[in-house]
Amino acid sequence: DTSILPICKDSLGWMFNKLDMNYDLLLDPSEISAIYLDKYEPCVKPLFNSCDSFKDGKLSNNEWCYCFQKPSGLPCQNEMNRIQKLSRGKSLLGKF
C-alpha cells in the first residue's frame, strides 16, 4: 500500500512535477516517455509497469516515490541488467 508513504520531496518530487505536463498530478506513459530521447527506449515500459502498483495506467506521486525506494532496485537498471544477461553469449555478425 503506497498511500501511507510520504509524498516525494527534493529532486525526485521535482522530476515528478516536471514530467506532469498536463498538471493532473498523475503521470501517464506518454509523460514518462519524455524522460528519454528515443520513445522506444527499453526502460520506459518496464519502468512504468513496475511503478504502477495500482495497475490503473497512471502513476501518482506516491507510486513514483515508492518505485525509486524499492529494495529490489531501480526498475530501469533492473531492465538493463536483464537485457545484458540475455545478450551475453550471443555472437556478433561480421568482422570486428
Secondary structure, 3 states (H helix, E strand, C coil): CHHHCCCCCHHHHHHHHHHCCCCCCEECHHHHHHHCCCCCCCCHHHHHHHHCCCCCCCEEHHHHHHHCCCCCCCHHHHHHHHHHHHHCCCCCCCCC
